[in-house]
Amino acid sequence: MTFDTAVLWHVYPLGFVGAPRDHTDVVEHRLRKITDWLPYARDLGASVLQLGPIFESETHGYDTRDHFRIEPRLGDEADFDALIESASGIGLRVVLDGVFNHVGRRFPRFLEAESDPSGAAARWFRRTGSGWADFEGHSALVALNHDEPEVQDHVRRALQHWLDRGAAGWRLDAAYAVPPAFWRATVGPVRKRHPDAWFVGEVLHGDYARYVADSGLDSVTQYELWKAIWSSIASRNFFELDWTLRRNDELLDSFTPLTFLGNHDVTRIASQLTDPRHLAIALVVLLTVGGVPSVYYGDEQAFQGVKEDRAGGDDAVRPAFPRSPADLAPFGVDTYRLHQRLIGLRRRMPWLVRARTTVERLQNEALVYRSESRDDPAQAIRVALNLSDVPQGVDGTLLESSGPHAGQVPAHGWTICAV
């Protein structure tokens, strides 16, 4: 399987398993809980499990202590091996989260640097006029010096170590804060051993295509599309989405972005769009335009959660999952089934990953677009979205809809037709 046909299920492990907030040296085998949920991810339609941080850290996983050790709150290397084996056994690949822009203050080389600021270890870290540089004002996150050859070697070894152990790729945290040349220097040699590995960088804004070209990564996160989907629906202004779909089309000329409606850093889509009909419209967009789509755990169950700018402000979007699917609340059933339907449609049309999308009708509350294969224009679908209180007309052979078709899109509804 290539990542061009992937659908990812994204899990934040420490939250998912209900781990305590702070590091402990006592090994608790909580990764097994994620292993138990793998059939659920497969039944959803996912082909890749995207994991947040699983390496030894201070608190939330992004303040790493050791890139070569599983966080004891999650388990040990045997638990990781068992997860990889179980995932592979049901056709799932695993992508890991690599935090290589910064480390926690208990990272061994930083402890050495603090004790001897003029020694070799100090070269691993960037400085400011007042001391050690950090990540965006978070003093607990010490910024690595990406010009230091030993840092480059350390990251290369970490990437390769876990790929050797069975991982299929990496999400590279805060990639936007790292010089693109660093990724080219580290990822390039790793590809020689793992040519099929997939590398996606977290990039919030800017020239996505240039960053991919300069860094040698396969992809970056498509935050522009994320924002435009929920914002255009919430404000009933499809002109915003129209602009971003054209922008996404341009990006697809050079790479395939990672698309999403939610992740561990943002308010959940069901809290942005509280009307279930509008939540469904957002999902339709995600799964009918170009990109590699990722579903954040719980979004497929209409979980709500608001991210807040305070200590612990991410907790609401990083909750524990129950023991088993049977313990999920019934309110999420319809959203889960819609995910299955639309993911199934997408997997039957693998050309959608790089589809060319053309808007055919545009109003504040109504949008009709055509997504077609770049290789065969005969492979195409027409998607009609309607935020208004009256039905809208649409042409084509029905594939999926939020209501009876009969040539119309229901009020606050959607229709997908073959062209």
VMD Tcl script that draws the C-alpha trace (Angstrom):
set ca {
  {0.00 0.00 0.00}
  {1.23 3.47 -0.83}
  {0.26 6.52 1.18}
  {-1.42 7.91 -1.93}
  {-4.38 5.67 -1.13}
  {-4.22 6.00 2.65}
  {-6.89 7.09 5.10}
  {-5.39 7.80 8.52}
  {-6.91 7.39 11.98}
  {-5.00 9.79 14.22}
  {-4.66 8.95 17.94}
  {-3.04 10.98 20.72}
  {-1.79 8.00 22.78}
  {-1.30 9.51 26.24}
  {-4.83 10.87 26.19}
  {-6.43 7.89 24.47}
  {-5.20 5.43 27.10}
  {-5.92 7.72 30.07}
  {-2.27 7.97 31.16}
  {-1.37 10.30 34.06}
  {-0.04 13.70 33.07}
  {3.48 13.36 34.48}
  {6.27 10.94 33.64}
  {6.85 7.90 35.81}
  {9.50 5.21 35.64}
  {6.91 2.54 36.42}
  {6.04 0.71 33.20}
  {2.30 0.45 32.56}
  {1.35 -1.49 29.45}
  {-1.27 0.93 28.19}
  {-0.28 0.67 24.52}
  {-2.20 -2.59 24.58}
  {-5.41 -0.57 24.76}
  {-4.60 1.00 21.38}
  {-3.84 -2.47 20.01}
  {-7.28 -3.60 21.15}
  {-8.88 -0.77 19.13}
  {-7.14 -1.60 15.84}
  {-10.11 -3.59 14.46}
  {-12.29 -0.53 15.09}
  {-9.92 1.60 12.99}
  {-9.98 -1.00 10.23}
  {-13.80 -1.18 10.31}
  {-13.94 2.61 10.10}
  {-12.09 2.28 6.80}
  {-8.67 3.50 7.89}
  {-5.55 1.96 6.43}
  {-3.01 3.80 8.62}
  {-2.80 4.39 12.37}
  {-1.21 7.80 12.98}
  {0.15 7.96 16.53}
  {1.02 11.05 18.53}
  {4.15 10.98 20.72}
  {4.99 7.63 22.31}
  {8.59 8.25 23.42}
  {9.84 8.95 26.93}
  {8.90 12.48 27.91}
  {8.18 14.78 30.84}
  {4.43 15.36 30.47}
  {2.47 15.65 27.21}
  {4.87 13.81 24.93}
  {6.30 16.83 23.13}
  {8.94 17.39 25.86}
  {11.03 14.37 24.94}
  {13.58 12.74 27.25}
  {14.65 9.83 25.05}
  {13.82 9.28 21.38}
  {14.84 5.63 21.64}
  {12.63 4.55 24.55}
  {8.86 4.08 24.79}
  {7.29 6.29 27.46}
  {6.77 4.04 30.53}
  {3.25 5.41 31.03}
  {2.46 3.71 27.70}
  {4.53 0.56 28.05}
  {7.77 -0.75 26.62}
  {9.34 -1.83 23.36}
  {7.62 -5.23 23.50}
  {4.26 -3.43 23.59}
  {5.30 -1.41 20.55}
  {6.35 -4.54 18.69}
  {3.02 -6.18 19.51}
  {1.12 -3.15 18.23}
  {3.07 -3.17 14.95}
  {2.50 -6.90 14.51}
  {-1.23 -6.63 15.23}
  {-1.64 -3.64 12.92}
  {0.20 -5.38 10.10}
  {-1.93 -8.47 10.60}
  {-5.11 -6.57 9.72}
  {-3.66 -4.38 6.98}
  {-2.84 -1.23 8.96}
  {0.45 0.66 8.81}
  {1.71 2.87 11.64}
  {3.02 6.44 11.41}
  {4.88 7.90 14.40}
  {5.19 11.46 15.71}
  {8.77 12.76 15.68}
  {9.49 15.73 17.92}
  {12.86 16.96 16.68}
  {12.58 20.72 16.87}
  {12.88 20.75 20.65}
  {13.30 18.47 23.66}
  {12.38 18.48 27.34}
  {14.69 19.87 29.99}
  {15.46 16.35 31.26}
  {16.89 15.33 27.89}
  {20.35 13.93 28.82}
  {22.38 16.15 26.51}
  {20.63 19.22 27.83}
  {21.42 18.24 31.41}
  {25.06 18.03 30.31}
  {24.81 21.41 28.60}
  {23.38 23.04 31.71}
  {26.17 21.64 33.86}
  {28.85 22.72 31.37}
  {27.60 25.52 29.07}
  {30.95 25.66 27.28}
  {31.16 21.93 26.62}
  {30.37 19.86 23.52}
  {26.80 19.11 24.63}
  {25.96 22.82 24.59}
  {26.39 22.85 20.82}
  {23.21 20.74 20.59}
  {21.03 23.69 21.61}
  {20.31 27.15 20.31}
  {20.97 30.19 22.45}
  {19.46 33.62 22.81}
  {20.90 36.68 24.44}
  {19.36 35.65 27.75}
  {20.12 31.93 27.66}
  {18.78 28.80 25.99}
  {16.31 29.26 23.14}
  {12.95 27.58 23.56}
  {9.93 26.73 21.42}
  {7.55 29.70 21.08}
  {8.02 30.90 24.64}
  {7.60 27.50 26.33}
  {10.60 27.32 28.62}
  {10.11 23.58 29.19}
  {10.81 22.96 25.49}
  {14.48 23.56 24.66}
  {15.22 24.31 20.99}
  {17.72 22.06 19.25}
  {20.51 23.51 17.13}
  {19.81 22.04 13.69}
  {23.16 23.19 12.32}
  {24.99 20.85 14.71}
  {26.15 17.63 12.94}
  {25.63 15.55 16.10}
  {21.99 16.63 16.22}
  {21.53 15.67 12.59}
  {23.09 12.28 13.28}
  {20.89 11.76 16.36}
  {17.70 12.46 14.40}
  {18.78 10.23 11.51}
  {19.39 7.37 13.91}
  {16.03 7.86 15.64}
  {14.10 7.96 12.37}
  {15.81 4.84 11.10}
  {15.60 2.94 14.41}
  {11.79 2.97 14.54}
  {11.40 2.38 10.82}
  {13.64 -0.67 11.25}
  {11.31 -1.72 14.06}
  {8.25 -1.61 11.82}
  {6.96 1.96 11.57}
  {5.92 3.07 8.08}
  {6.48 6.81 8.33}
  {6.78 9.94 10.42}
  {4.84 13.09 11.19}
  {7.51 15.67 11.99}
  {6.32 18.00 14.72}
  {6.82 21.77 14.37}
  {8.56 21.22 11.04}
  {7.87 24.86 10.18}
  {10.32 25.90 12.91}
  {13.11 23.74 11.46}
  {15.27 24.77 8.47}
  {14.16 22.74 5.44}
  {17.78 21.85 4.73}
  {17.88 19.93 8.03}
  {15.15 17.55 6.86}
  {16.86 17.03 3.54}
  {20.10 16.16 5.37}
  {18.40 13.74 7.80}
  {15.53 12.21 5.85}
  {17.50 11.74 2.62}
  {19.92 9.11 3.99}
  {17.07 7.30 5.78}
  {15.19 6.90 2.48}
  {18.05 4.83 1.10}
  {17.19 2.14 3.64}
  {13.44 2.75 3.71}
  {12.43 4.03 0.27}
  {8.71 3.55 0.92}
  {8.64 5.47 4.21}
  {6.38 8.54 4.29}
  {7.41 11.85 5.88}
  {4.91 14.64 6.55}
  {5.87 17.91 8.20}
  {3.67 20.00 10.47}
  {3.47 23.34 8.66}
  {0.82 25.85 9.70}
  {1.02 28.48 6.97}
  {3.27 29.91 4.29}
  {4.49 28.48 1.00}
  {3.67 24.80 1.44}
  {4.96 23.76 -1.98}
  {8.30 25.51 -1.50}
  {8.76 23.91 1.92}
  {8.16 20.44 0.48}
  {10.55 21.10 -2.40}
  {13.30 22.47 -0.16}
  {12.94 19.90 2.62}
  {12.55 16.73 0.56}
  {9.53 15.70 2.66}
  {6.57 13.96 1.03}
  {3.87 16.19 2.43}
  {2.85 18.89 4.89}
  {-0.31 19.53 6.90}
  {-3.03 21.40 4.99}
  {-4.14 23.91 7.63}
  {-5.54 26.26 4.99}
  {-8.15 23.70 3.93}
  {-8.90 22.75 7.56}
  {-9.72 26.34 8.40}
  {-11.68 27.05 5.23}
  {-13.93 24.01 5.61}
  {-15.28 24.76 9.08}
  {-15.12 28.54 8.75}
  {-16.98 28.72 5.44}
  {-19.74 26.46 6.77}
  {-20.01 28.23 10.12}
  {-20.20 31.67 8.46}
  {-22.28 30.45 5.50}
  {-19.70 31.83 3.10}
  {-18.66 29.25 0.51}
  {-16.57 31.88 -1.26}
  {-13.85 31.19 1.32}
  {-13.90 27.47 0.55}
  {-13.90 28.19 -3.20}
  {-10.63 30.13 -2.88}
  {-9.01 27.41 -0.79}
  {-10.10 24.61 -3.11}
  {-8.32 26.40 -5.95}
  {-5.26 26.79 -3.76}
  {-5.39 23.08 -2.83}
  {-5.61 22.23 -6.53}
  {-2.38 24.14 -7.15}
  {-0.60 22.34 -4.33}
  {-1.56 18.98 -5.80}
  {0.52 19.81 -8.86}
  {3.66 19.28 -6.78}
  {2.75 17.15 -3.72}
  {-0.17 15.57 -1.88}
  {-1.03 17.40 1.36}
  {-2.23 15.80 4.59}
  {-5.84 16.96 4.99}
  {-7.94 16.86 8.16}
  {-10.89 18.28 10.08}
  {-9.26 17.89 13.48}
  {-6.12 17.00 15.37}
  {-4.65 17.16 18.88}
  {-4.00 20.91 18.64}
  {-7.35 22.35 17.53}
  {-10.95 22.66 18.70}
  {-12.94 19.64 17.56}
  {-14.97 19.95 14.38}
  {-18.19 19.01 16.24}
  {-17.63 22.02 18.51}
  {-16.96 24.30 15.54}
  {-20.06 22.99 13.74}
  {-22.70 22.07 16.30}
  {-25.41 21.27 13.72}
  {-24.89 17.58 12.76}
  {-25.99 18.37 9.20}
  {-23.15 20.88 8.86}
  {-20.68 18.47 10.42}
  {-21.64 16.00 7.69}
  {-21.04 18.61 4.98}
  {-17.53 19.22 6.33}
  {-16.77 15.50 6.17}
  {-18.05 15.32 2.60}
  {-15.57 18.02 1.56}
  {-12.65 16.31 3.29}
  {-13.31 13.00 1.56}
  {-14.14 14.26 -1.96}
  {-11.18 16.55 -2.68}
  {-7.47 15.87 -3.18}
  {-5.15 15.04 -0.29}
  {-4.34 12.25 2.16}
  {-7.22 12.47 4.68}
  {-6.74 11.97 8.40}
  {-9.56 11.44 10.93}
  {-8.76 12.45 14.52}
  {-9.94 9.86 17.04}
  {-13.36 10.74 18.41}
  {-14.29 12.99 15.49}
  {-15.87 9.93 13.89}
  {-18.06 9.74 17.02}
  {-18.94 13.47 17.03}
  {-16.88 14.10 20.16}
  {-16.81 17.74 21.22}
  {-13.93 19.62 22.82}
  {-12.69 23.20 22.83}
  {-8.98 24.00 22.86}
  {-8.13 26.79 25.30}
  {-4.99 28.91 25.63}
  {-4.08 27.95 29.19}
  {-2.30 25.23 31.14}
  {-4.22 22.03 30.45}
  {-6.09 23.74 27.64}
  {-5.55 20.78 25.31}
  {-7.12 18.22 27.64}
  {-10.63 18.55 26.21}
  {-9.43 17.58 22.73}
  {-7.21 14.73 23.96}
  {-9.64 12.56 25.98}
  {-9.49 8.93 27.01}
  {-11.41 6.43 24.92}
  {-13.53 3.79 26.67}
  {-12.41 0.23 27.13}
  {-14.06 -1.05 23.95}
  {-16.31 0.14 21.09}
  {-19.28 -1.34 22.94}
  {-18.76 1.32 25.63}
  {-19.03 4.29 23.25}
  {-22.00 6.61 23.76}
  {-24.86 6.06 21.29}
  {-24.91 9.70 20.13}
  {-21.96 9.05 17.80}
  {-23.42 6.15 15.82}
  {-24.76 8.19 12.90}
  {-21.51 10.13 12.50}
  {-19.49 6.92 12.63}
  {-21.64 5.30 9.95}
  {-21.36 8.36 7.74}
  {-17.57 8.15 8.05}
  {-17.73 4.51 6.96}
  {-19.89 5.37 3.94}
  {-17.74 8.23 2.74}
  {-14.40 6.55 3.44}
  {-15.71 3.53 1.55}
  {-16.62 5.76 -1.38}
  {-13.16 7.33 -1.35}
  {-11.36 4.00 -1.23}
  {-13.39 2.85 -4.23}
  {-12.15 5.95 -6.07}
  {-8.41 6.06 -5.31}
  {-7.91 8.74 -7.98}
  {-9.47 11.26 -5.54}
  {-6.13 11.57 -3.75}
  {-4.90 13.90 -6.51}
  {-8.24 14.92 -7.97}
  {-8.63 18.21 -9.81}
  {-11.52 20.14 -8.27}
  {-13.48 22.73 -10.25}
  {-16.28 24.82 -8.77}
  {-19.34 24.84 -11.02}
  {-21.81 26.83 -8.92}
  {-20.97 29.27 -6.13}
  {-23.23 31.15 -3.74}
  {-22.85 32.08 -0.10}
  {-24.94 29.09 0.98}
  {-24.60 26.74 -1.99}
  {-21.59 25.16 -3.65}
  {-21.32 22.62 -6.46}
  {-17.92 21.31 -7.49}
  {-16.58 18.60 -9.75}
  {-13.66 16.43 -8.65}
  {-12.08 14.48 -11.48}
  {-9.09 12.25 -12.05}
  {-6.04 14.06 -13.37}
  {-5.30 11.06 -15.58}
  {-8.82 10.27 -16.83}
  {-11.42 13.08 -16.82}
  {-14.12 10.44 -17.34}
  {-13.56 9.46 -13.72}
  {-15.40 12.25 -11.94}
  {-17.97 13.08 -9.29}
  {-20.14 16.12 -8.72}
  {-20.56 17.28 -5.11}
  {-23.38 19.64 -4.15}
  {-23.49 21.35 -0.74}
  {-26.44 23.33 0.54}
  {-26.49 25.48 3.68}
  {-29.74 27.22 2.82}
  {-33.25 26.47 4.07}
  {-34.54 25.45 0.61}
  {-33.56 22.50 -1.62}
  {-31.19 23.07 -4.56}
  {-31.17 21.33 -7.94}
  {-28.31 19.07 -9.03}
  {-27.58 16.75 -11.98}
  {-25.96 13.33 -12.09}
  {-26.33 9.70 -11.04}
  {-26.69 9.46 -7.28}
  {-23.80 7.91 -5.31}
  {-24.42 9.23 -1.81}
  {-26.74 11.83 -0.33}
  {-28.04 13.19 2.96}
  {-31.61 12.62 1.78}
  {-33.83 11.59 -1.14}
  {-32.17 12.63 -4.39}
  {-34.81 13.27 -7.09}
  {-32.51 15.87 -8.64}
  {-32.27 17.96 -5.50}
  {-29.94 18.63 -2.61}
  {-31.88 18.85 0.66}
  {-31.82 21.99 2.78}
  {-28.67 21.89 4.92}
  {-27.66 18.78 3.03}
  {-25.33 17.31 0.44}
  {-25.30 15.02 -2.57}
  {-22.50 13.17 -4.38}
  {-23.26 12.13 -7.96}
  {-21.36 10.37 -10.70}
  {-20.89 12.64 -13.69}
}
mol new
graphics top color blue
foreach p $ca { graphics top sphere $p radius 0.5 }
foreach p [lrange $ca 0 end-1] q [lrange $ca 1 end] { graphics top cylinder $p $q radius 0.2 }
display resetview
